[in-house]
Amino acid sequence: MRRDVFQAIADPTRREIIQLVANRSLNMEAVAGNFAVSRTAIYKHIKILTECGLVAIKKQGRERYCEAQLEKLILVADWAETYRLIWNSRLDSLEKYFHQLRNKVDESAK
């Protein structure tokens, strides 16, 4: 099953895994050692991250290393940017409205 990037980042454990491997690759044991849950649970989270394309597993000898593949997070950034623009526009309108109210109050006080 191909999952999407939004499913991956919906879980705080998966976000933390991404953060752990964002700057350097870590072997599976090192990743799992950062959490107070079972290794099996962490491996399932890593599997979801690989299915979403946010983490790649590289074999080096007998070890398997997790490497971040952060390019797909651009989808999230683009999606969030749309809403940032909408909210900035709404807040600008609200600010303009407050300025108009303040001017009316100032004029009526004179």
N, C-alpha and C positions, 0 to 999 in steps of 0.2 A: 504494500500500500504506500503510495506517495503522499506524504503529509505536506502541509504548507508551513511556511515560516512563522505564521501567526500562532499556530498550534504549539510550535516549539517554544516561543518566548512567553506563552501564557503561563507556564509553570515556573515558580521562583527557583526551584532546584536547577532546572535547565538553564535559566538565565545565569545562575551562579557558575554552572559548568562552562558556559560560553565565556564568562569573564575570566575564569581560571586559565583557559587555554588560548585566550585572545592574543597574548603576547609571547607565549612560548608553548611548544608542544609538551604534553605530559603523558606518561604512560598511564594505562588504565588504573593501576593500583594507586598511583599518586593522586589521580582525580578522585577515586573512591575514598581515599584516606581523608579527604577534606569534609566528609559528611558523616553524620551520626545515624545513617540508615544503612541497610544491607548493601553489599556490593552488587547483588542481583538487581536491586532497585536502581542503583546508579547506572548499571549496564543497560537497563531498559531505557533510562533517560538518554543515555548516549546513543542508543539505537534510534530513538526518535529524532535526535539531533542529526544523525547521519542520513536518515530518510528525508529530512527537510533540506539537506545540503548545507547545514551550518557547521558541521564537524566532519572531518575526514579521518579515517583510521589508517595509519601507515605502519607497516610491519618493519621492525628493525631487529633482525635476529629472532629471538623468541618473544620479544616484547611487542606490544601493540601501543602505538602512540596516538593520542587525540590531537588533531590540529584544527584550529579555527578556520572556517571558510566564511568570512564575514560579508562577502559580496551580496548575499541574499538579503541582508539587513537593509539594503537600499530600498527594497519593497516596503518595509516598515517605515523607513524615514520618509519616503514619498507619500505614503498614506497619511502619516502624522502631519506632514507639511500642509496638506490640503486643509486639515482641520485647524492648524495653527493660523493659516491665512484667514479662515472664516472667523475664528475667535478674535484675532487682531482687528478685523474689520468691525465686529460687533462692539468690542471694547472702545475702539476709536469713536464709534457712533455714540456710545454711552458717555464718553468724555465730552464730546461736542454738546450733547444734551445737558450735562451738568454745567458747562460753561454758559449755555443759554439761560439756564435757570438762575445761575449766579448773577448774570447781567441783569435779569429782570428784577431780582431782589435788590440789587444795588441801585437800579433806577427808581424803584418804588421807595427806597429809603431816602432819596434826595428830596 
